[in-house]
């Protein structure tokens, strides 16, 4: 259907944010395929960073990254993404939509969402 990116550094910790995202064909904003969005997705995002006393002292990361992007909160945390609505999505088959999240090179996807028409 489409994609978009939300930068973790753009979120205010502990403050939910509702965003309406234009779904794009590619992540290159100058790509001619992105002139017409592939629909919109409304999501609610909440980032709760771990407090210093919540971090394990001797924890080792199984998926270390060399360097987080500038402005990324240190120490990790909990990211909650709630899909509220999808509009004008393109494609022939929308009977089983889901969202996919990529974080630190690891990919997760939601369960299939039920569409009410």
Biopython code that builds the backbone (N, CA, C, O; Angstrom):
import numpy as np
from Bio.PDB.StructureBuilder import StructureBuilder

atoms = [
    (1, "UNK", "N", (0.812, -1.191, 0.000)),
    (1, "UNK", "CA", (0.000, 0.000, 0.000)),
    (1, "UNK", "C", (0.854, 1.251, 0.000)),
    (1, "UNK", "O", (0.718, 2.095, -0.886)),
    (2, "UNK", "N", (1.745, 1.384, 0.997)),
    (2, "UNK", "CA", (2.570, 2.567, 1.092)),
    (2, "UNK", "C", (3.409, 2.549, 2.346)),
    (2, "UNK", "O", (3.326, 1.614, 3.143)),
    (3, "UNK", "N", (4.232, 3.595, 2.531)),
    (3, "UNK", "CA", (5.127, 3.657, 3.679)),
    (3, "UNK", "C", (5.373, 5.095, 4.076)),
    (3, "UNK", "O", (5.089, 6.026, 3.322)),
    (4, "UNK", "N", (5.907, 5.258, 5.278)),
    (4, "UNK", "CA", (6.346, 6.552, 5.766)),
    (4, "UNK", "C", (7.283, 6.299, 6.933)),
    (4, "UNK", "O", (7.318, 5.188, 7.463)),
    (5, "UNK", "N", (8.041, 7.302, 7.341)),
    (5, "UNK", "CA", (8.983, 7.169, 8.448)),
    (5, "UNK", "C", (8.630, 8.188, 9.525)),
    (5, "UNK", "O", (8.303, 9.339, 9.234)),
    (6, "UNK", "N", (8.704, 7.741, 10.773)),
    (6, "UNK", "CA", (8.551, 8.629, 11.922)),
    (6, "UNK", "C", (9.866, 8.552, 12.688)),
    (6, "UNK", "O", (10.254, 7.477, 13.147)),
    (7, "UNK", "N", (10.545, 9.670, 12.828)),
    (7, "UNK", "CA", (11.816, 9.711, 13.544)),
    (7, "UNK", "C", (11.554, 9.720, 15.050)),
    (7, "UNK", "O", (10.776, 10.535, 15.546)),
    (8, "UNK", "N", (12.204, 8.819, 15.766)),
    (8, "UNK", "CA", (12.044, 8.745, 17.214)),
    (8, "UNK", "C", (12.442, 10.050, 17.886)),
    (8, "UNK", "O", (11.845, 10.446, 18.888)),
    (9, "UNK", "N", (13.455, 10.720, 17.333)),
    (9, "UNK", "CA", (13.923, 11.976, 17.927)),
    (9, "UNK", "C", (12.897, 13.102, 17.798)),
    (9, "UNK", "O", (13.022, 14.124, 18.473)),
    (10, "UNK", "N", (11.889, 12.934, 16.947)),
    (10, "UNK", "CA", (10.851, 13.954, 16.779)),
    (10, "UNK", "C", (9.698, 13.797, 17.767)),
    (10, "UNK", "O", (8.784, 14.621, 17.795)),
    (11, "UNK", "N", (9.742, 12.739, 18.577)),
    (11, "UNK", "CA", (8.678, 12.494, 19.556)),
    (11, "UNK", "C", (9.067, 13.076, 20.903)),
    (11, "UNK", "O", (10.220, 12.970, 21.321)),
    (12, "UNK", "N", (8.104, 13.691, 21.585)),
    (12, "UNK", "CA", (8.323, 14.180, 22.941)),
    (12, "UNK", "C", (8.064, 13.018, 23.887)),
    (12, "UNK", "O", (6.967, 12.460, 23.892)),
    (13, "UNK", "N", (9.068, 12.642, 24.697)),
    (13, "UNK", "CA", (8.882, 11.504, 25.601)),
    (13, "UNK", "C", (7.654, 11.667, 26.495)),
    (13, "UNK", "O", (7.345, 12.761, 26.966)),
    (14, "UNK", "N", (6.962, 10.546, 26.714)),
    (14, "UNK", "CA", (5.803, 10.456, 27.607)),
    (14, "UNK", "C", (4.617, 11.315, 27.158)),
    (14, "UNK", "O", (3.717, 11.586, 27.952)),
    (15, "UNK", "N", (4.609, 11.741, 25.897)),
    (15, "UNK", "CA", (3.512, 12.566, 25.385)),
    (15, "UNK", "C", (2.948, 11.925, 24.115)),
    (15, "UNK", "O", (3.641, 11.864, 23.099)),
    (16, "UNK", "N", (1.688, 11.440, 24.159)),
    (16, "UNK", "CA", (1.130, 10.820, 22.951)),
    (16, "UNK", "C", (0.987, 11.844, 21.831)),
    (16, "UNK", "O", (0.705, 13.018, 22.071)),
    (17, "UNK", "N", (1.189, 11.372, 20.605)),
    (17, "UNK", "CA", (1.106, 12.258, 19.443)),
    (17, "UNK", "C", (0.279, 11.547, 18.372)),
    (17, "UNK", "O", (0.567, 10.402, 18.025)),
    (18, "UNK", "N", (-0.739, 12.216, 17.853)),
    (18, "UNK", "CA", (-1.560, 11.676, 16.768)),
    (18, "UNK", "C", (-1.079, 12.306, 15.467)),
    (18, "UNK", "O", (-1.009, 13.529, 15.341)),
    (19, "UNK", "N", (-0.748, 11.445, 14.499)),
    (19, "UNK", "CA", (-0.222, 11.908, 13.216)),
    (19, "UNK", "C", (-1.051, 11.329, 12.079)),
    (19, "UNK", "O", (-1.480, 10.178, 12.142)),
    (20, "UNK", "N", (-1.272, 12.117, 11.054)),
    (20, "UNK", "CA", (-1.855, 11.617, 9.812)),
    (20, "UNK", "C", (-0.733, 11.614, 8.788)),
    (20, "UNK", "O", (-0.216, 12.665, 8.407)),
    (21, "UNK", "N", (-0.364, 10.420, 8.351)),
    (21, "UNK", "CA", (0.783, 10.239, 7.469)),
    (21, "UNK", "C", (0.334, 9.953, 6.052)),
    (21, "UNK", "O", (-0.551, 9.126, 5.834)),
    (22, "UNK", "N", (0.937, 10.629, 5.086)),
    (22, "UNK", "CA", (0.724, 10.285, 3.688)),
    (22, "UNK", "C", (1.533, 9.036, 3.390)),
    (22, "UNK", "O", (2.732, 8.995, 3.664)),
    (23, "UNK", "N", (0.900, 8.028, 2.838)),
    (23, "UNK", "CA", (1.601, 6.802, 2.469)),
    (23, "UNK", "C", (2.298, 7.020, 1.139)),
    (23, "UNK", "O", (1.668, 7.425, 0.162)),
    (24, "UNK", "N", (3.592, 6.755, 1.099)),
    (24, "UNK", "CA", (4.410, 6.984, -0.083)),
    (24, "UNK", "C", (4.820, 5.662, -0.714)),
    (24, "UNK", "O", (4.843, 4.627, -0.048)),
    (25, "UNK", "N", (5.136, 5.702, -1.983)),
    (25, "UNK", "CA", (5.603, 4.499, -2.690)),
    (25, "UNK", "C", (7.056, 4.192, -2.337)),
    (25, "UNK", "O", (7.429, 3.025, -2.215)),
    (26, "UNK", "N", (7.892, 5.246, -2.170)),
    (26, "UNK", "CA", (9.299, 5.078, -1.823)),
    (26, "UNK", "C", (9.642, 6.092, -0.733)),
    (26, "UNK", "O", (8.867, 7.012, -0.474)),
    (27, "UNK", "N", (10.784, 5.926, -0.105)),
    (27, "UNK", "CA", (11.185, 6.852, 0.951)),
    (27, "UNK", "C", (11.980, 8.045, 0.422)),
    (27, "UNK", "O", (12.432, 8.877, 1.208)),
    (28, "UNK", "N", (12.158, 8.142, -0.887)),
    (28, "UNK", "CA", (12.828, 9.284, -1.499)),
    (28, "UNK", "C", (11.774, 10.356, -1.769)),
    (28, "UNK", "O", (10.927, 10.163, -2.640)),
    (29, "UNK", "N", (11.799, 11.494, -1.040)),
    (29, "UNK", "CA", (10.772, 12.525, -1.224)),
    (29, "UNK", "C", (10.760, 13.132, -2.621)),
    (29, "UNK", "O", (9.748, 13.701, -3.031)),
    (30, "UNK", "N", (11.870, 13.022, -3.367)),
    (30, "UNK", "CA", (11.936, 13.595, -4.710)),
    (30, "UNK", "C", (11.550, 12.597, -5.803)),
    (30, "UNK", "O", (11.577, 12.934, -6.987)),
    (31, "UNK", "N", (11.197, 11.388, -5.416)),
    (31, "UNK", "CA", (10.817, 10.362, -6.389)),
    (31, "UNK", "C", (9.486, 10.755, -7.033)),
    (31, "UNK", "O", (8.523, 11.036, -6.320)),
    (32, "UNK", "N", (9.415, 10.779, -8.379)),
    (32, "UNK", "CA", (8.167, 11.151, -9.059)),
    (32, "UNK", "C", (6.982, 10.252, -8.685)),
    (32, "UNK", "O", (5.829, 10.666, -8.804)),
    (33, "UNK", "N", (7.261, 9.029, -8.235)),
    (33, "UNK", "CA", (6.164, 8.141, -7.831)),
    (33, "UNK", "C", (5.454, 8.641, -6.586)),
    (33, "UNK", "O", (4.336, 8.214, -6.300)),
    (34, "UNK", "N", (6.090, 9.546, -5.834)),
    (34, "UNK", "CA", (5.510, 10.047, -4.593)),
    (34, "UNK", "C", (4.682, 11.309, -4.774)),
    (34, "UNK", "O", (4.202, 11.874, -3.791)),
    (35, "UNK", "N", (4.501, 11.769, -6.024)),
    (35, "UNK", "CA", (3.708, 12.974, -6.273)),
    (35, "UNK", "C", (2.286, 12.772, -5.752)),
    (35, "UNK", "O", (1.718, 13.657, -5.112)),
    (36, "UNK", "N", (1.729, 11.622, -6.028)),
    (36, "UNK", "CA", (0.382, 11.307, -5.539)),
    (36, "UNK", "C", (0.509, 10.304, -4.399)),
    (36, "UNK", "O", (0.964, 9.182, -4.618)),
    (37, "UNK", "N", (0.106, 10.696, -3.158)),
    (37, "UNK", "CA", (0.187, 9.760, -2.040)),
    (37, "UNK", "C", (-0.676, 8.522, -2.285)),
    (37, "UNK", "O", (-1.654, 8.564, -3.032)),
    (38, "UNK", "N", (-0.292, 7.425, -1.641)),
    (38, "UNK", "CA", (-1.016, 6.153, -1.772)),
    (38, "UNK", "C", (-2.056, 5.992, -0.677)),
    (38, "UNK", "O", (-2.396, 4.872, -0.296)),
    (39, "UNK", "N", (-2.558, 7.099, -0.175)),
    (39, "UNK", "CA", (-3.541, 7.085, 0.909)),
    (39, "UNK", "C", (-2.960, 7.718, 2.155)),
    (39, "UNK", "O", (-1.852, 8.256, 2.139)),
    (40, "UNK", "N", (-3.725, 7.647, 3.237)),
    (40, "UNK", "CA", (-3.296, 8.221, 4.504)),
    (40, "UNK", "C", (-3.544, 7.230, 5.627)),
    (40, "UNK", "O", (-4.476, 6.427, 5.578)),
    (41, "UNK", "N", (-2.692, 7.302, 6.635)),
    (41, "UNK", "CA", (-2.817, 6.464, 7.809)),
    (41, "UNK", "C", (-2.762, 7.371, 9.021)),
    (41, "UNK", "O", (-1.838, 8.174, 9.152)),
    (42, "UNK", "N", (-3.746, 7.256, 9.917)),
    (42, "UNK", "CA", (-3.742, 8.027, 11.154)),
    (42, "UNK", "C", (-3.290, 7.110, 12.278)),
    (42, "UNK", "O", (-3.895, 6.067, 12.528)),
    (43, "UNK", "N", (-2.216, 7.513, 12.955)),
    (43, "UNK", "CA", (-1.643, 6.708, 14.030)),
    (43, "UNK", "C", (-1.467, 7.559, 15.278)),
    (43, "UNK", "O", (-1.335, 8.781, 15.206)),
    (44, "UNK", "N", (-1.468, 6.892, 16.410)),
    (44, "UNK", "CA", (-1.138, 7.531, 17.684)),
    (44, "UNK", "C", (0.152, 6.875, 18.169)),
    (44, "UNK", "O", (0.264, 5.649, 18.202)),
    (45, "UNK", "N", (1.116, 7.699, 18.539)),
    (45, "UNK", "CA", (2.433, 7.199, 18.926)),
    (45, "UNK", "C", (2.781, 7.733, 20.304)),
    (45, "UNK", "O", (2.571, 8.906, 20.609)),
    (46, "UNK", "N", (3.319, 6.844, 21.128)),
    (46, "UNK", "CA", (3.769, 7.231, 22.462)),
    (46, "UNK", "C", (5.123, 6.589, 22.709)),
    (46, "UNK", "O", (5.277, 5.376, 22.563)),
    (47, "UNK", "N", (6.108, 7.403, 23.085)),
    (47, "UNK", "CA", (7.434, 6.891, 23.421)),
    (47, "UNK", "C", (7.681, 7.139, 24.898)),
    (47, "UNK", "O", (7.690, 8.283, 25.351)),
    (48, "UNK", "N", (7.883, 6.056, 25.651)),
    (48, "UNK", "CA", (8.209, 6.145, 27.072)),
    (48, "UNK", "C", (9.649, 5.689, 27.258)),
    (48, "UNK", "O", (9.918, 4.488, 27.238)),
    (49, "UNK", "N", (10.588, 6.631, 27.439)),
    (49, "UNK", "CA", (11.986, 6.222, 27.639)),
    (49, "UNK", "C", (12.143, 5.543, 28.990)),
    (49, "UNK", "O", (11.452, 5.880, 29.951)),
    (50, "UNK", "N", (13.061, 4.580, 29.054)),
    (50, "UNK", "CA", (13.365, 3.940, 30.323)),
    (50, "UNK", "C", (14.047, 4.953, 31.233)),
    (50, "UNK", "O", (14.881, 5.740, 30.786)),
    (51, "UNK", "N", (13.691, 4.925, 32.500)),
    (51, "UNK", "CA", (14.347, 5.766, 33.491)),
    (51, "UNK", "C", (15.648, 5.075, 33.897)),
    (51, "UNK", "O", (15.774, 3.859, 33.747)),
    (52, "UNK", "N", (16.606, 5.829, 34.404)),
    (52, "UNK", "CA", (17.914, 5.272, 34.764)),
    (52, "UNK", "C", (17.780, 4.103, 35.730)),
    (52, "UNK", "O", (18.527, 3.131, 35.618)),
    (53, "UNK", "N", (16.848, 4.172, 36.677)),
    (53, "UNK", "CA", (16.702, 3.088, 37.650)),
    (53, "UNK", "C", (15.982, 1.872, 37.074)),
    (53, "UNK", "O", (15.923, 0.834, 37.734)),
    (54, "UNK", "N", (15.431, 1.969, 35.855)),
    (54, "UNK", "CA", (14.750, 0.849, 35.207)),
    (54, "UNK", "C", (15.686, 0.036, 34.307)),
    (54, "UNK", "O", (15.325, -1.058, 33.876)),
    (55, "UNK", "N", (16.876, 0.554, 34.021)),
    (55, "UNK", "CA", (17.806, -0.128, 33.134)),
    (55, "UNK", "C", (18.614, -1.172, 33.904)),
    (55, "UNK", "O", (19.150, -0.872, 34.970)),
    (56, "UNK", "N", (18.707, -2.398, 33.373)),
    (56, "UNK", "CA", (19.556, -3.397, 34.018)),
    (56, "UNK", "C", (21.011, -2.961, 33.949)),
    (56, "UNK", "O", (21.443, -2.382, 32.952)),
    (57, "UNK", "N", (21.773, -3.238, 35.012)),
    (57, "UNK", "CA", (23.155, -2.766, 35.076)),
    (57, "UNK", "C", (24.078, -3.496, 34.115)),
    (57, "UNK", "O", (24.945, -2.869, 33.506)),
    (58, "UNK", "N", (23.914, -4.807, 33.963)),
    (58, "UNK", "CA", (24.831, -5.593, 33.145)),
    (58, "UNK", "C", (24.159, -6.149, 31.896)),
    (58, "UNK", "O", (24.523, -7.223, 31.419)),
    (59, "UNK", "N", (23.195, -5.430, 31.375)),
    (59, "UNK", "CA", (22.466, -5.930, 30.203)),
    (59, "UNK", "C", (23.333, -5.798, 28.960)),
    (59, "UNK", "O", (24.014, -4.791, 28.763)),
    (60, "UNK", "N", (23.297, -6.841, 28.118)),
    (60, "UNK", "CA", (24.000, -6.787, 26.841)),
    (60, "UNK", "C", (22.966, -6.808, 25.736)),
    (60, "UNK", "O", (21.988, -7.553, 25.803)),
    (61, "UNK", "N", (23.179, -6.000, 24.732)),
    (61, "UNK", "CA", (22.255, -5.904, 23.611)),
    (61, "UNK", "C", (22.599, -6.963, 22.578)),
    (61, "UNK", "O", (23.721, -7.001, 22.073)),
    (62, "UNK", "N", (21.625, -7.834, 22.256)),
    (62, "UNK", "CA", (21.840, -8.859, 21.244)),
    (62, "UNK", "C", (21.895, -8.276, 19.839)),
    (62, "UNK", "O", (22.440, -8.907, 18.933)),
    (63, "UNK", "N", (21.338, -7.075, 19.642)),
    (63, "UNK", "CA", (21.326, -6.410, 18.346)),
    (63, "UNK", "C", (21.963, -5.030, 18.467)),
    (63, "UNK", "O", (21.286, -4.022, 18.268)),
    (64, "UNK", "N", (23.256, -4.969, 18.791)),
    (64, "UNK", "CA", (23.857, -3.636, 18.956)),
    (64, "UNK", "C", (23.926, -2.895, 17.628)),
    (64, "UNK", "O", (24.059, -3.503, 16.566)),
    (65, "UNK", "N", (23.834, -1.576, 17.708)),
    (65, "UNK", "CA", (24.020, -0.745, 16.525)),
    (65, "UNK", "C", (25.244, 0.116, 16.772)),
    (65, "UNK", "O", (25.577, 0.421, 17.917)),
    (66, "UNK", "N", (25.899, 0.500, 15.717)),
    (66, "UNK", "CA", (27.135, 1.254, 15.879)),
    (66, "UNK", "C", (26.889, 2.631, 16.480)),
    (66, "UNK", "O", (27.566, 3.023, 17.431)),
    (67, "UNK", "N", (25.929, 3.365, 15.937)),
    (67, "UNK", "CA", (25.647, 4.704, 16.442)),
    (67, "UNK", "C", (24.206, 5.046, 16.090)),
    (67, "UNK", "O", (23.784, 4.909, 14.941)),
    (68, "UNK", "N", (23.466, 5.489, 17.084)),
    (68, "UNK", "CA", (22.088, 5.917, 16.844)),
    (68, "UNK", "C", (22.106, 7.270, 16.143)),
    (68, "UNK", "O", (23.064, 8.027, 16.297)),
    (69, "UNK", "N", (21.067, 7.586, 15.377)),
    (69, "UNK", "CA", (21.018, 8.908, 14.721)),
    (69, "UNK", "C", (21.066, 10.029, 15.755)),
    (69, "UNK", "O", (20.580, 9.862, 16.874)),
    (70, "UNK", "N", (21.651, 11.174, 15.389)),
    (70, "UNK", "CA", (21.730, 12.326, 16.282)),
    (70, "UNK", "C", (20.338, 12.693, 16.780)),
    (70, "UNK", "O", (19.382, 12.731, 16.005)),
    (71, "UNK", "N", (20.232, 12.963, 18.080)),
    (71, "UNK", "CA", (18.962, 13.352, 18.676)),
    (71, "UNK", "C", (18.137, 12.192, 19.180)),
    (71, "UNK", "O", (17.112, 12.415, 19.824)),
    (72, "UNK", "N", (18.544, 10.948, 18.912)),
    (72, "UNK", "CA", (17.807, 9.790, 19.391)),
    (72, "UNK", "C", (17.976, 9.689, 20.895)),
    (72, "UNK", "O", (19.100, 9.786, 21.389)),
    (73, "UNK", "N", (16.888, 9.496, 21.644)),
    (73, "UNK", "CA", (17.017, 9.377, 23.101)),
    (73, "UNK", "C", (17.902, 8.200, 23.486)),
    (73, "UNK", "O", (17.816, 7.130, 22.884)),
    (74, "UNK", "N", (18.755, 8.397, 24.491)),
    (74, "UNK", "CA", (19.664, 7.340, 24.949)),
    (74, "UNK", "C", (18.936, 6.404, 25.920)),
    (74, "UNK", "O", (17.973, 6.806, 26.573)),
    (75, "UNK", "N", (19.394, 5.176, 26.009)),
    (75, "UNK", "CA", (18.894, 4.271, 27.034)),
    (75, "UNK", "C", (17.719, 3.415, 26.650)),
    (75, "UNK", "O", (17.347, 2.528, 27.419)),
    (76, "UNK", "N", (17.110, 3.633, 25.498)),
    (76, "UNK", "CA", (15.985, 2.802, 25.071)),
    (76, "UNK", "C", (14.678, 3.208, 25.718)),
    (76, "UNK", "O", (14.603, 4.203, 26.439)),
    (77, "UNK", "N", (13.657, 2.426, 25.448)),
    (77, "UNK", "CA", (12.352, 2.722, 25.999)),
    (77, "UNK", "C", (11.277, 1.868, 25.358)),
    (77, "UNK", "O", (11.574, 0.889, 24.673)),
    (78, "UNK", "N", (10.041, 2.240, 25.579)),
    (78, "UNK", "CA", (8.880, 1.530, 25.060)),
    (78, "UNK", "C", (8.199, 2.410, 24.016)),
    (78, "UNK", "O", (7.875, 3.566, 24.292)),
    (79, "UNK", "N", (7.981, 1.868, 22.819)),
    (79, "UNK", "CA", (7.312, 2.595, 21.750)),
    (79, "UNK", "C", (5.962, 1.944, 21.510)),
    (79, "UNK", "O", (5.885, 0.748, 21.229)),
    (80, "UNK", "N", (4.893, 2.732, 21.622)),
    (80, "UNK", "CA", (3.533, 2.238, 21.406)),
    (80, "UNK", "C", (2.986, 2.923, 20.162)),
    (80, "UNK", "O", (2.975, 4.151, 20.079)),
    (81, "UNK", "N", (2.529, 2.123, 19.185)),
    (81, "UNK", "CA", (1.945, 2.654, 17.954)),
    (81, "UNK", "C", (0.543, 2.076, 17.818)),
    (81, "UNK", "O", (0.368, 0.858, 17.777)),
    (82, "UNK", "N", (-0.456, 2.956, 17.747)),
    (82, "UNK", "CA", (-1.846, 2.532, 17.584)),
    (82, "UNK", "C", (-2.344, 3.059, 16.248)),
    (82, "UNK", "O", (-2.304, 4.264, 15.998)),
    (83, "UNK", "N", (-2.812, 2.163, 15.394)),
    (83, "UNK", "CA", (-3.398, 2.589, 14.121)),
    (83, "UNK", "C", (-4.868, 2.918, 14.362)),
    (83, "UNK", "O", (-5.624, 2.093, 14.874)),
    (84, "UNK", "N", (-5.263, 4.129, 13.988)),
    (84, "UNK", "CA", (-6.644, 4.556, 14.172)),
    (84, "UNK", "C", (-7.464, 4.439, 12.888)),
    (84, "UNK", "O", (-8.623, 4.026, 12.923)),
    (85, "UNK", "N", (-6.860, 4.802, 11.756)),
    (85, "UNK", "CA", (-7.663, 4.895, 10.544)),
    (85, "UNK", "C", (-6.776, 4.874, 9.307)),
    (85, "UNK", "O", (-5.640, 5.346, 9.337)),
    (86, "UNK", "N", (-7.302, 4.327, 8.230)),
    (86, "UNK", "CA", (-6.645, 4.379, 6.930)),
    (86, "UNK", "C", (-7.659, 4.905, 5.927)),
    (86, "UNK", "O", (-8.823, 4.502, 5.943)),
    (87, "UNK", "N", (-7.218, 5.807, 5.051)),
    (87, "UNK", "CA", (-8.116, 6.396, 4.056)),
    (87, "UNK", "C", (-7.466, 6.385, 2.683)),
    (87, "UNK", "O", (-6.256, 6.570, 2.549)),
    (88, "UNK", "N", (-8.284, 6.167, 1.671)),
    (88, "UNK", "CA", (-7.875, 6.270, 0.265)),
    (88, "UNK", "C", (-6.648, 5.423, -0.075)),
    (88, "UNK", "O", (-5.825, 5.815, -0.902)),
    (89, "UNK", "N", (-6.534, 4.264, 0.568)),
    (89, "UNK", "CA", (-5.382, 3.416, 0.281)),
    (89, "UNK", "C", (-5.508, 2.808, -1.102)),
    (89, "UNK", "O", (-6.602, 2.467, -1.550)),
    (90, "UNK", "N", (-4.355, 2.674, -1.782)),
    (90, "UNK", "CA", (-4.350, 2.134, -3.137)),
    (90, "UNK", "C", (-4.192, 0.624, -3.108)),
    (90, "UNK", "O", (-3.776, 0.043, -2.106)),
    (91, "UNK", "N", (-4.523, 0.021, -4.195)),
    (91, "UNK", "CA", (-4.332, -1.415, -4.340)),
    (91, "UNK", "C", (-5.641, -2.119, -4.582)),
    (91, "UNK", "O", (-6.716, -1.560, -4.364)),
    (92, "UNK", "N", (-5.541, -3.354, -5.036)),
    (92, "UNK", "CA", (-6.741, -4.113, -5.372)),
    (92, "UNK", "C", (-7.302, -4.883, -4.192)),
    (92, "UNK", "O", (-8.506, -5.137, -4.134)),
    (93, "UNK", "N", (-6.450, -5.257, -3.253)),
    (93, "UNK", "CA", (-6.891, -6.128, -2.169)),
    (93, "UNK", "C", (-6.562, -5.494, -0.821)),
    (93, "UNK", "O", (-5.400, -5.443, -0.418)),
    (94, "UNK", "N", (-7.599, -5.010, -0.124)),
    (94, "UNK", "CA", (-7.415, -4.398, 1.190)),
    (94, "UNK", "C", (-8.162, -5.186, 2.251)),
    (94, "UNK", "O", (-8.628, -4.615, 3.237)),
    (95, "UNK", "N", (-8.276, -6.471, 2.061)),
    (95, "UNK", "CA", (-9.056, -7.270, 3.001)),
    (95, "UNK", "C", (-8.249, -7.682, 4.226)),
    (95, "UNK", "O", (-8.826, -8.157, 5.204)),
    (96, "UNK", "N", (-6.949, -7.516, 4.197)),
    (96, "UNK", "CA", (-6.144, -7.909, 5.347)),
    (96, "UNK", "C", (-4.950, -6.971, 5.570)),
    (96, "UNK", "O", (-3.804, -7.414, 5.501)),
    (97, "UNK", "N", (-5.204, -5.667, 5.839)),
    (97, "UNK", "CA", (-4.099, -4.730, 6.037)),
    (97, "UNK", "C", (-3.431, -4.920, 7.400)),
    (97, "UNK", "O", (-4.052, -5.393, 8.352)),
    (98, "UNK", "N", (-2.158, -4.543, 7.472)),
    (98, "UNK", "CA", (-1.403, -4.576, 8.717)),
    (98, "UNK", "C", (-0.335, -3.490, 8.633)),
    (98, "UNK", "O", (-0.075, -2.940, 7.563)),
    (99, "UNK", "N", (0.275, -3.192, 9.770)),
    (99, "UNK", "CA", (1.375, -2.230, 9.799)),
    (99, "UNK", "C", (2.663, -2.980, 10.112)),
    (99, "UNK", "O", (2.671, -3.948, 10.872)),
    (100, "UNK", "N", (3.751, -2.511, 9.509)),
    (100, "UNK", "CA", (5.062, -3.117, 9.731)),
    (100, "UNK", "C", (5.979, -2.051, 10.326)),
    (100, "UNK", "O", (6.012, -0.916, 9.850)),
    (101, "UNK", "N", (6.720, -2.421, 11.363)),
    (101, "UNK", "CA", (7.613, -1.504, 12.051)),
    (101, "UNK", "C", (9.026, -2.050, 11.975)),
    (101, "UNK", "O", (9.267, -3.215, 12.290)),
    (102, "UNK", "N", (9.965, -1.201, 11.555)),
    (102, "UNK", "CA", (11.371, -1.581, 11.535)),
    (102, "UNK", "C", (12.095, -0.699, 12.536)),
    (102, "UNK", "O", (12.027, 0.528, 12.461)),
    (103, "UNK", "N", (12.797, -1.340, 13.485)),
    (103, "UNK", "CA", (13.521, -0.612, 14.530)),
    (103, "UNK", "C", (14.821, -1.337, 14.810)),
    (103, "UNK", "O", (14.825, -2.532, 15.105)),
    (104, "UNK", "N", (15.924, -0.611, 14.716)),
    (104, "UNK", "CA", (17.252, -1.193, 14.934)),
    (104, "UNK", "C", (17.491, -2.400, 14.037)),
    (104, "UNK", "O", (18.129, -3.371, 14.445)),
    (105, "UNK", "N", (16.976, -2.333, 12.817)),
    (105, "UNK", "CA", (17.175, -3.412, 11.864)),
    (105, "UNK", "C", (16.265, -4.605, 12.067)),
    (105, "UNK", "O", (16.308, -5.549, 11.278)),
    (106, "UNK", "N", (15.444, -4.588, 13.103)),
    (106, "UNK", "CA", (14.516, -5.687, 13.377)),
    (106, "UNK", "C", (13.119, -5.291, 12.915)),
    (106, "UNK", "O", (12.679, -4.165, 13.145)),
    (107, "UNK", "N", (12.435, -6.209, 12.273)),
    (107, "UNK", "CA", (11.122, -5.912, 11.717)),
    (107, "UNK", "C", (10.037, -6.663, 12.481)),
    (107, "UNK", "O", (10.181, -7.846, 12.788)),
    (108, "UNK", "N", (8.953, -5.959, 12.782)),
    (108, "UNK", "CA", (7.776, -6.549, 13.423)),
    (108, "UNK", "C", (6.560, -6.098, 12.643)),
    (108, "UNK", "O", (6.592, -5.052, 11.994)),
    (109, "UNK", "N", (5.474, -6.882, 12.697)),
    (109, "UNK", "CA", (4.238, -6.433, 12.072)),
    (109, "UNK", "C", (3.062, -6.722, 12.984)),
    (109, "UNK", "O", (3.086, -7.648, 13.794)),
    (110, "UNK", "N", (2.037, -5.908, 12.831)),
    (110, "UNK", "CA", (0.843, -6.056, 13.655)),
    (110, "UNK", "C", (0.013, -7.224, 13.150)),
    (110, "UNK", "O", (0.261, -7.779, 12.079)),
    (111, "UNK", "N", (-0.967, -7.574, 13.945)),
    (111, "UNK", "CA", (-1.952, -8.541, 13.467)),
    (111, "UNK", "C", (-2.767, -7.847, 12.386)),
    (111, "UNK", "O", (-2.783, -6.620, 12.291)),
    (112, "UNK", "N", (-3.436, -8.644, 11.580)),
    (112, "UNK", "CA", (-4.281, -8.110, 10.519)),
    (112, "UNK", "C", (-5.403, -7.287, 11.133)),
    (112, "UNK", "O", (-6.018, -7.703, 12.115)),
    (113, "UNK", "N", (-5.669, -6.119, 10.557)),
    (113, "UNK", "CA", (-6.740, -5.236, 11.044)),
    (113, "UNK", "C", (-8.028, -5.548, 10.306)),
    (113, "UNK", "O", (-8.015, -5.835, 9.109)),
    (114, "UNK", "N", (-9.133, -5.491, 11.019)),
    (114, "UNK", "CA", (-10.438, -5.729, 10.425)),
    (114, "UNK", "C", (-10.952, -4.423, 9.824)),
    (114, "UNK", "O", (-10.921, -3.382, 10.479)),
    (115, "UNK", "N", (-11.422, -4.479, 8.586)),
    (115, "UNK", "CA", (-11.984, -3.291, 7.933)),
    (115, "UNK", "C", (-13.495, -3.305, 8.042)),
    (115, "UNK", "O", (-14.138, -4.311, 7.743)),
    (116, "UNK", "N", (-14.057, -2.196, 8.468)),
    (116, "UNK", "CA", (-15.503, -2.047, 8.516)),
    (116, "UNK", "C", (-15.898, -1.063, 7.419)),
    (116, "UNK", "O", (-15.483, 0.096, 7.448)),
    (117, "UNK", "N", (-16.670, -1.502, 6.483)),
    (117, "UNK", "CA", (-17.066, -0.628, 5.374)),
    (117, "UNK", "C", (-18.481, -0.168, 5.537)),
    (117, "UNK", "O", (-18.988, 0.576, 4.697)),
]
sb = StructureBuilder()
sb.init_structure("model")
sb.init_model(0)
sb.init_chain("A")
sb.init_seg("    ")
for serial, (resi, resn, name, xyz) in enumerate(atoms, 1):
    if name == "N":
        sb.init_residue(resn, " ", resi, " ")
    sb.init_atom(name, np.array(xyz, "f"), 0.0, 1.0, " ", f" {name:<3s}", serial, name[0])
structure = sb.get_structure()
